[in-house]
């Protein structure tokens, strides 16, 4: 399994987070803390996305109902956050 020691955010992720409602922001930050602590946590449903050019793109769920998700790429042990959005928005443009 992957190990994540640090997080960095793309400009797009920063905008996505800022534009999200306050409850979504709080839940996203909790999900990112879980990602750093235990990427294998079942609640995150961490999985890679196929069909996209390298580097590999990963996705986690913010909520158990999969309504909001976060995508990221790995650079060593750093997760470079790409998108925060609804399932539909992230599926349409996972890298932003």
ZASE-743892 format. One record per atom (N, C-alpha, C): atom name; x, y, z. Coordinates in nm, 3 decimals, padded with zeros to 5 digits, m for minus. Example, Ala and Ser with C-alpha at 12.3 -4.5 7.8 and 13.67 -1.06 7.14 Angstrom:
<rs>
at:N&east:01.319&north:m00.569&up:00.780
at:CA&east:01.230&north:m00.450&up:00.780
at:C&east:01.320&north:m00.330&up:00.780
at:N&east:01.285&north:m00.225&up:00.708
at:CA&east:01.367&north:m00.106&up:00.714
at:C&east:01.290&north:00.003&up:00.787
</rs>
This chain:
<rs>
at:N&east:00.085&north:m00.119&up:00.000
at:CA&east:00.000&north:00.000&up:00.000
at:C&east:00.089&north:00.124&up:00.000
at:N&east:00.032&north:00.233&up:m00.038
at:CA&east:00.107&north:00.358&up:m00.047
at:C&east:00.125&north:00.422&up:00.090
at:N&east:00.229&north:00.502&up:00.101
at:CA&east:00.254&north:00.580&up:00.223
at:C&east:00.254&north:00.727&up:00.185
at:N&east:00.183&north:00.808&up:00.260
at:CA&east:00.175&north:00.951&up:00.233
at:C&east:00.224&north:01.027&up:00.354
at:N&east:00.330&north:01.101&up:00.335
at:CA&east:00.391&north:01.176&up:00.444
at:C&east:00.354&north:01.325&up:00.440
at:N&east:00.324&north:01.373&up:00.320
at:CA&east:00.290&north:01.515&up:00.308
at:C&east:00.185&north:01.536&up:00.199
at:N&east:00.121&north:01.651&up:00.207
at:CA&east:00.019&north:01.690&up:00.110
at:C&east:00.057&north:01.824&up:00.050
at:N&east:00.032&north:01.838&up:m00.078
at:CA&east:00.042&north:01.969&up:m00.141
at:C&east:m00.080&north:01.984&up:m00.231
at:N&east:m00.120&north:02.104&up:m00.254
at:CA&east:m00.244&north:02.128&up:m00.328
at:C&east:m00.218&north:02.206&up:m00.456
at:N&east:m00.282&north:02.163&up:m00.563
at:CA&east:m00.280&north:02.239&up:m00.687
at:C&east:m00.367&north:02.364&up:m00.669
at:N&east:m00.351&north:02.460&up:m00.757
at:CA&east:m00.436&north:02.580&up:m00.752
at:C&east:m00.583&north:02.542&up:m00.765
at:N&east:m00.610&north:02.445&up:m00.852
at:CA&east:m00.748&north:02.402&up:m00.875
at:C&east:m00.808&north:02.343&up:m00.747
at:N&east:m00.732&north:02.259&up:m00.678
at:CA&east:m00.782&north:02.202&up:m00.553
at:C&east:m00.810&north:02.313&up:m00.452
at:N&east:m00.722&north:02.410&up:m00.444
at:CA&east:m00.743&north:02.522&up:m00.352
at:C&east:m00.873&north:02.596&up:m00.381
at:N&east:m00.900&north:02.618&up:m00.509
at:CA&east:m01.026&north:02.684&up:m00.547
at:C&east:m01.146&north:02.595&up:m00.514
at:N&east:m01.133&north:02.466&up:m00.546
at:CA&east:m01.243&north:02.373&up:m00.516
at:C&east:m01.275&north:02.374&up:m00.367
at:N&east:m01.170&north:02.369&up:m00.284
at:CA&east:m01.191&north:02.367&up:m00.139
at:C&east:m01.253&north:02.498&up:m00.092
at:N&east:m01.204&north:02.608&up:m00.140
at:CA&east:m01.256&north:02.740&up:m00.100
at:C&east:m01.401&north:02.757&up:m00.142
at:N&east:m01.438&north:02.704&up:m00.257
at:CA&east:m01.575&north:02.720&up:m00.309
at:C&east:m01.674&north:02.622&up:m00.247
at:N&east:m01.626&north:02.518&up:m00.182
at:CA&east:m01.714&north:02.417&up:m00.122
at:C&east:m01.782&north:02.473&up:00.003
at:N&east:m01.902&north:02.423&up:00.032
at:CA&east:m01.969&north:02.464&up:00.157
at:C&east:m01.883&north:02.427&up:00.278
at:N&east:m01.904&north:02.498&up:00.388
at:CA&east:m01.822&north:02.480&up:00.509
at:C&east:m01.822&north:02.336&up:00.559
at:N&east:m01.936&north:02.268&up:00.554
at:CA&east:m01.940&north:02.129&up:00.602
at:C&east:m01.859&north:02.036&up:00.512
at:N&east:m01.856&north:02.064&up:00.384
at:CA&east:m01.777&north:01.985&up:00.289
at:C&east:m01.629&north:02.011&up:00.314
at:N&east:m01.594&north:02.138&up:00.336
at:CA&east:m01.454&north:02.172&up:00.366
at:C&east:m01.405&north:02.095&up:00.488
at:N&east:m01.484&north:02.096&up:00.594
at:CA&east:m01.444&north:02.027&up:00.717
at:C&east:m01.431&north:01.876&up:00.694
at:N&east:m01.525&north:01.818&up:00.623
at:CA&east:m01.519&north:01.674&up:00.596
at:C&east:m01.401&north:01.639&up:00.507
at:N&east:m01.370&north:01.725&up:00.410
at:CA&east:m01.256&north:01.701&up:00.321
at:C&east:m01.126&north:01.704&up:00.400
at:N&east:m01.112&north:01.798&up:00.491
at:CA&east:m00.991&north:01.807&up:00.572
at:C&east:m00.976&north:01.684&up:00.663
at:N&east:m01.088&north:01.634&up:00.716
at:CA&east:m01.084&north:01.512&up:00.796
at:C&east:m01.041&north:01.392&up:00.711
at:N&east:m01.095&north:01.384&up:00.589
at:CA&east:m01.058&north:01.275&up:00.499
at:C&east:m00.910&north:01.281&up:00.465
at:N&east:m00.856&north:01.401&up:00.445
at:CA&east:m00.714&north:01.415&up:00.415
at:C&east:m00.627&north:01.376&up:00.534
at:N&east:m00.672&north:01.406&up:00.655
at:CA&east:m00.600&north:01.361&up:00.774
at:C&east:m00.598&north:01.209&up:00.782
at:N&east:m00.713&north:01.147&up:00.753
at:CA&east:m00.719&north:01.000&up:00.751
at:C&east:m00.625&north:00.944&up:00.645
at:N&east:m00.620&north:01.010&up:00.530
at:CA&east:m00.532&north:00.965&up:00.422
at:C&east:m00.387&north:00.962&up:00.468
at:N&east:m00.344&north:01.066&up:00.538
at:CA&east:m00.206&north:01.070&up:00.588
at:C&east:m00.182&north:00.966&up:00.696
at:N&east:m00.279&north:00.947&up:00.783
at:CA&east:m00.264&north:00.853&up:00.894
at:C&east:m00.271&north:00.708&up:00.849
at:N&east:m00.366&north:00.678&up:00.760
at:CA&east:m00.388&north:00.540&up:00.718
at:C&east:m00.453&north:00.537&up:00.579
at:N&east:m00.373&north:00.538&up:00.473
at:CA&east:m00.431&north:00.538&up:00.338
at:C&east:m00.522&north:00.418&up:00.310
at:N&east:m00.504&north:00.310&up:00.386
at:CA&east:m00.584&north:00.190&up:00.365
at:C&east:m00.718&north:00.194&up:00.439
at:N&east:m00.749&north:00.303&up:00.507
at:CA&east:m00.876&north:00.313&up:00.581
at:C&east:m00.993&north:00.285&up:00.486
at:N&east:m01.078&north:00.194&up:00.526
at:CA&east:m01.191&north:00.156&up:00.440
at:C&east:m01.281&north:00.274&up:00.406
at:N&east:m01.296&north:00.365&up:00.499
at:CA&east:m01.386&north:00.479&up:00.476
at:C&east:m01.342&north:00.565&up:00.359
at:N&east:m01.214&north:00.563&up:00.325
at:CA&east:m01.164&north:00.646&up:00.216
at:C&east:m01.189&north:00.584&up:00.079
at:N&east:m01.197&north:00.451&up:00.074
at:CA&east:m01.212&north:00.379&up:m00.054
at:C&east:m01.105&north:00.422&up:m00.154
at:N&east:m00.981&north:00.429&up:m00.109
at:CA&east:m00.869&north:00.469&up:m00.195
at:C&east:m00.858&north:00.373&up:m00.314
at:N&east:m00.854&north:00.430&up:m00.434
at:CA&east:m00.830&north:00.348&up:m00.553
at:C&east:m00.773&north:00.435&up:m00.665
at:N&east:m00.702&north:00.368&up:m00.753
at:CA&east:m00.645&north:00.440&up:m00.867
at:C&east:m00.749&north:00.448&up:m00.978
at:N&east:m00.733&north:00.548&up:m01.062
at:CA&east:m00.822&north:00.564&up:m01.178
at:C&east:m00.747&north:00.518&up:m01.302
at:N&east:m00.810&north:00.433&up:m01.379
at:CA&east:m00.746&north:00.385&up:m01.501
at:C&east:m00.792&north:00.470&up:m01.619
at:N&east:m00.715&north:00.461&up:m01.726
at:CA&east:m00.752&north:00.532&up:m01.848
at:C&east:m00.702&north:00.675&up:m01.856
at:N&east:m00.616&north:00.715&up:m01.763
at:CA&east:m00.561&north:00.850&up:m01.765
at:C&east:m00.411&north:00.842&up:m01.784
at:N&east:m00.352&north:00.940&up:m01.853
at:CA&east:m00.206&north:00.936&up:m01.872
at:C&east:m00.132&north:00.946&up:m01.739
at:N&east:m00.010&north:00.899&up:m01.738
at:CA&east:00.075&north:00.903&up:m01.619
at:C&east:00.098&north:01.049&up:m01.581
at:N&east:00.121&north:01.085&up:m01.457
at:CA&east:00.131&north:00.994&up:m01.343
at:C&east:m00.005&north:00.941&up:m01.302
at:N&east:m00.002&north:00.828&up:m01.230
at:CA&east:m00.125&north:00.763&up:m01.187
at:C&east:m00.208&north:00.858&up:m01.103
at:N&east:m00.336&north:00.852&up:m01.124
at:CA&east:m00.431&north:00.937&up:m01.053
at:C&east:m00.506&north:00.850&up:m00.952
at:N&east:m00.518&north:00.900&up:m00.830
at:CA&east:m00.584&north:00.829&up:m00.721
at:C&east:m00.707&north:00.907&up:m00.676
at:N&east:m00.801&north:00.835&up:m00.614
at:CA&east:m00.924&north:00.900&up:m00.568
at:C&east:m00.962&north:00.844&up:m00.431
at:N&east:m01.013&north:00.934&up:m00.345
at:CA&east:m01.070&north:00.894&up:m00.216
at:C&east:m01.209&north:00.956&up:m00.203
at:N&east:m01.289&north:00.895&up:m00.117
at:CA&east:m01.422&north:00.949&up:m00.088
at:C&east:m01.416&north:01.036&up:00.036
at:N&east:m01.486&north:01.147&up:00.033
at:CA&east:m01.498&north:01.234&up:00.149
at:C&east:m01.606&north:01.180&up:00.242
at:N&east:m01.714&north:01.129&up:00.184
at:CA&east:m01.827&north:01.074&up:00.260
at:C&east:m01.851&north:00.929&up:00.220
at:N&east:m01.911&north:00.853&up:00.309
at:CA&east:m01.940&north:00.712&up:00.282
at:C&east:m02.035&north:00.694&up:00.164
at:N&east:m02.118&north:00.794&up:00.136
at:CA&east:m02.213&north:00.782&up:00.024
at:C&east:m02.151&north:00.818&up:m00.111
at:N&east:m02.021&north:00.844&up:m00.112
at:CA&east:m01.945&north:00.874&up:m00.235
at:C&east:m01.986&north:01.004&up:m00.305
at:N&east:m02.059&north:01.089&up:m00.236
at:CA&east:m02.112&north:01.210&up:m00.300
at:C&east:m02.003&north:01.313&up:m00.330
at:N&east:m01.898&north:01.318&up:m00.248
at:CA&east:m01.786&north:01.410&up:m00.271
at:C&east:m01.657&north:01.330&up:m00.270
at:N&east:m01.565&north:01.368&up:m00.358
at:CA&east:m01.441&north:01.294&up:m00.371
at:C&east:m01.323&north:01.388&up:m00.389
at:N&east:m01.205&north:01.333&up:m00.363
at:CA&east:m01.079&north:01.406&up:m00.380
at:C&east:m00.989&north:01.321&up:m00.470
at:N&east:m00.925&north:01.386&up:m00.566
at:CA&east:m00.827&north:01.317&up:m00.650
at:C&east:m00.688&north:01.373&up:m00.622
at:N&east:m00.588&north:01.288&up:m00.644
at:CA&east:m00.450&north:01.331&up:m00.624
at:C&east:m00.355&north:01.243&up:m00.703
at:N&east:m00.235&north:01.295&up:m00.723
at:CA&east:m00.124&north:01.221&up:m00.784
at:C&east:m00.018&north:01.206&up:m00.676
at:N&east:00.062&north:01.102&up:m00.687
at:CA&east:00.171&north:01.081&up:m00.592
at:C&east:00.303&north:01.124&up:m00.654
at:N&east:00.380&north:01.197&up:m00.578
at:CA&east:00.517&north:01.233&up:m00.613
at:C&east:00.602&north:01.187&up:m00.495
at:N&east:00.657&north:01.068&up:m00.506
at:CA&east:00.727&north:01.009&up:m00.392
at:C&east:00.627&north:00.978&up:m00.283
at:N&east:00.649&north:01.034&up:m00.165
at:CA&east:00.555&north:01.012&up:m00.056
at:C&east:00.464&north:01.133&up:m00.033
at:N&east:00.454&north:01.219&up:m00.133
at:CA&east:00.367&north:01.337&up:m00.126
at:C&east:00.245&north:01.319&up:m00.216
at:N&east:00.129&north:01.350&up:m00.163
at:CA&east:00.006&north:01.351&up:m00.241
at:C&east:m00.016&north:01.493&up:m00.292
at:N&east:m00.021&north:01.508&up:m00.424
at:CA&east:m00.048&north:01.637&up:m00.486
at:C&east:m00.198&north:01.640&up:m00.517
at:N&east:m00.271&north:01.715&up:m00.437
at:CA&east:m00.417&north:01.720&up:m00.447
at:C&east:m00.458&north:01.793&up:m00.574
at:N&east:m00.547&north:01.730&up:m00.651
at:CA&east:m00.589&north:01.785&up:m00.779
at:C&east:m00.731&north:01.842&up:m00.779
at:N&east:m00.826&north:01.766&up:m00.726
at:CA&east:m00.966&north:01.810&up:m00.730
at:C&east:m01.039&north:01.772&up:m00.602
at:N&east:m01.135&north:01.853&up:m00.567
at:CA&east:m01.237&north:01.822&up:m00.467
at:C&east:m01.368&north:01.855&up:m00.535
at:N&east:m01.457&north:01.760&up:m00.540
at:CA&east:m01.584&north:01.788&up:m00.604
at:C&east:m01.683&north:01.675&up:m00.586
at:N&east:m01.801&north:01.696&up:m00.641
at:CA&east:m01.902&north:01.591&up:m00.638
at:C&east:m01.852&north:01.476&up:m00.725
at:N&east:m01.910&north:01.361&up:m00.702
at:CA&east:m01.872&north:01.243&up:m00.780
at:C&east:m01.880&north:01.274&up:m00.929
at:N&east:m01.986&north:01.336&up:m00.970
at:CA&east:m02.006&north:01.368&up:m01.112
at:C&east:m01.898&north:01.464&up:m01.164
at:N&east:m01.871&north:01.571&up:m01.090
at:CA&east:m01.771&north:01.669&up:m01.133
at:C&east:m01.632&north:01.608&up:m01.141
at:N&east:m01.597&north:01.528&up:m01.042
at:CA&east:m01.464&north:01.466&up:m01.040
at:C&east:m01.452&north:01.365&up:m01.154
at:N&east:m01.555&north:01.288&up:m01.181
at:CA&east:m01.550&north:01.191&up:m01.291
at:C&east:m01.536&north:01.260&up:m01.426
at:N&east:m01.594&north:01.377&up:m01.440
at:CA&east:m01.584&north:01.450&up:m01.567
at:C&east:m01.447&north:01.511&up:m01.589
at:N&east:m01.382&north:01.556&up:m01.482
at:CA&east:m01.252&north:01.624&up:m01.495
at:C&east:m01.169&north:01.599&up:m01.369
at:N&east:m01.109&north:01.481&up:m01.356
at:CA&east:m01.043&north:01.445&up:m01.230
at:C&east:m00.912&north:01.521&up:m01.201
at:N&east:m00.851&north:01.577&up:m01.304
at:CA&east:m00.726&north:01.650&up:m01.281
at:C&east:m00.746&north:01.801&up:m01.279
at:N&east:m00.855&north:01.847&up:m01.331
at:CA&east:m00.879&north:01.991&up:m01.331
at:C&east:m00.804&north:02.058&up:m01.435
</rs>
